């Protein structure tokens, strides 16, 4: 299997369903039953240090998701590590819990960064991984990582993260242009908090509550339109005919319709969009 290729015969939807079954929230990961893994098998590991969430994924050498964990965290802001020790402590705990599940140690992990982030900040994410007890297998920009899973031949991939929106234009399966600008899921929460006069933490909680999302949609729609305006600016003149949304911010219902209405370009959201980029980070590097 090459780096940028899903396991042979796997449909994207099935692949993401599998990922959702084994990549668990922290409170579930702590008590999840063991996952039998061959002690001698090579593993692919990805770590996404995002503005809103930390995600650790473990794949087998063929790229099939085996285990993982995600949790809300505020140790990164707009792609920059702002709480180094906090990030290390959280990742070390995630590593320990996932190791318990698979019955073996994790020795390495790949990671990623938003396009345009200075090299020193990309290095900071590598340092977090190494301080948590793993070798960094390498880094990749986040939209390119997402395309390791989506395998888009033509169009644009838009990674709506916690703090930024990353854009990659794809031609003949290769990323030919990337950009990144502030605005993402954290801005959804800030708008909700201000509109409802509640704390940011409360806003984060209700933002991801399905029953609450219809009443919150009018509040966050202007932020979605801001995301769409960023997309328009970066795809203009590039003959982009389709947009694929990934990242946690794109999980809010209705965003694809808003982006499509604003841009006039057919737009879709993958299933389990928060896991697409970390899976692509793991797929980028050969198993060890």
N, C-alpha and C positions, 0 to 999 in steps of 0.2 A: 504494500500500500504506500503510495506517495503521500507527502505531507498534506497537500490540498485535495483530498479525495475522501468521500464517505465510503464506509465499508461496502463492498460490491453487493449490489442487489438491495440495499437498504433505501427505502423511500424516506424523504426528509421528514414527513409527518410521523412515521413510525419511529424514526431515530430520535426525534424530540420527545415523543411520548416515553420512550425508554429512558431518556435522560431525566425526565420529570419524575419517573418512578424511583430512581436511585440517588438523585441529588436532592438531599433533604434539608429542610430548615433545621437550625441548630437544635431546637427543643426536641425534634424527632430523631435527629442524628445521635443524640446522647444515649438513647435507649434502643436504637435500631438493632435488629439481629445481625449476626456476622454474615459476611458475603464470602463464599468460598472462592479463593483466588490461588492459582498455582504458584507456589513459592518461587519457582524459577521463571515465571512468565515475565516478559518485558511490559512495562507500563508507560503510558503517556499521561502526563499530569499538566494541568493548566491552572493558573491562579489569576483571577480578575480582581484587581484592587480598584473598585469603583468608588464613585462619590457617595453612593447610597448603600451599596451592597458589596460584601466580599464573597467571592465564589471560588470554591476549590473543587475541581473535577478530576476524576481518575478514569482513564480509558485503558482497555487492553491494547495490545500491539496492533490489532486490526482496527482500532478506533471505536470499539463498542463501549458505551458508558458502563462502568462497574459500580462506582460509588462517588459520593461527593457531599458537599455541605454548602449552604449559603446562610448569610445572616446580615441584618441591617447594621451598618457601621458609619461613623462620620470621621474617618481618619484620613480621607483623601478629599480634596476640594478641587473641582475643575481639572482633574487629572494630576494634581500635585499632592504629594504626600505631606500632610500638615501635622500628623501625629505619628512619628516614626515608631516609637516604642509601643504605642497603642496598637498600631497595625501589626507589629511583630507579635505581640502577645495574643491578639485575636487569631492570627494565622497559625501560630504555634498550637493553640487550642484546637483549631479546626483540623490541623494535621494529626494531632494525637487521637482525636475521635474517629477520623476516617481510617487511620492505621489500625485502630481497634476493630473496626468493622471488617477490614480486608485481611487482617492477621499478618501484616508485614509492614515494614517501614517505607516511607516515601523519601527518596533520595534526591529528587530533582523536580523542577517544574518550569514551564514556560510562562511568560506573562505578556502583557501588552500595554499600549499607551495610546492616548488620543493623538490624531495627526497634529503636527505642529508643536507638540510639547518639546521643550528644550532637551537635548541629550542628557543633561545632568539630572533632570527629573525622571527620565526613563531609567537612568542608573539607580535612582533612589528606590524604585520598585524592585529592581534586581536585588538591591541591598536588603530590602525587607524579606524577600524570599530566603536569601542566604542567612540572615540573622535568625530566621525561624527554623533553620536546620536542614535546608535543601540547597543543592546547587541550582543556579539559574540556567536553564537550558537555552535561553535566548529570549528576545523580545520581538514583537511584531505590532504594527499599528492596528488598532481595533477593527476598523472596517475591513481590512484585508483578512484579519483573523475570522471575521464573520463570514467572509466568502469561502473560507475553507469548508464551511458547513453548507452554505447556500448553493455554492457552485454556479453562481450567476455567470452567464456568458456575456450578456449585454445589459446595461441599465445602471442604476445607482443603488448603493446600499447606504442606508442612513441609520446610524447607531445613536438612538436617543438615550443617552446615559443619564446619570443623576445630575451632573453639572453641566455637561456639554453635549452638543449634537455633532457627531462626526459623519462626514460624507465621503464616499468613495465612488468614483465613476469607473465602470468596468467595460473594457473592450476586449472581445474575443477571449474572455475568461481571465484577463489580466487587469489589475487595478492600475489605471493610468493617471488618476488625479485624486488627491485627498485634501480635505480641509476640515477644520473643527472650530466651532464657535460656542461661547457660553449660551446656555439655555437647555434645560432638561427637566427631569422628573423632580428635582429639588425645587425648581421654580413653580411647578404645579403645587407643591406642598406649601410654599411661601404664600401663594395667592389664596389657597384654601384657608390657611391660618389667619391671614389678614381679613378675609371676607367674613369668616365665622367667629373672629375674635377668640381663637383657641391657640394653644401652643403648637409649635412646629411638630413636636412629637405626636400630638393628638392628630394633627393634620396628616402626617405620614401614615398613621394607623387607619384612618377612615378612607384615605385615598385608595388603598388597596382592598377595601371592603366592598365586595361586589354590590351589595344592597345599597350602599351609599353613592356609588358612582353616577347613577342617573341624575341625582340632584346636584352633584358636583360638576357635571359636564359643562354647564353654562359658565361656571367660574373659571375653569381651566382652558376653555376653548381659545381665549386670546393667546395663551401660551402656546397652544398647538399651532395657531396661526403664525406666531413668531417663529416656531420651528419650520413651518412651511416656507416662510419668507427667507430663511437662511438657505433652505434647499434651493429655492428658485435662484437665488444669487449665485450659487455655485454650479448649478447645472445649466444655466443659461448659455446657449450657443454650443452645447456639447452633445446635442442630439440624443438626449436621454428619453427613452420611451417607456420605462417602467421604474418604479421605486419599490424597494423592499425595506421595510422598517424592522429593526431589531433593537435590543436594549430594553431595560426596565421601563423607561418612559413610554415606550410604544405599547406597553401592555394595557394602558388605559383605554377602555372601549370608545370607539368613535374617532380615534386619531387618524386612522387610515382614510376615512371619509373626508375629514377636514383637510388633510394634506392633499388628497386627490382633487377636492373642490377648489383649493387655492392654487395648485400648480397646473391643473389640467392634465396631469400625467397619471396613468393607472398605478395605484398604490396598494400594497398588501402588507399584512403583518404575519410573521411566522407564528406557529404555536410556540409557547414557552420562550418568548423572545429574550428574556433575561439570561438564558443559558447559551444562546447561540455563540456569542463572542468568546466566553471562556472555553467552550468546546473547541472552537477554532484555534485558540491558543495552544491547547493540548495537542490537536492534530498537526500543528505546524512542525513538531519535533518528533524524531524517531523514538521508539520505545527503548527503555533501558532496563 
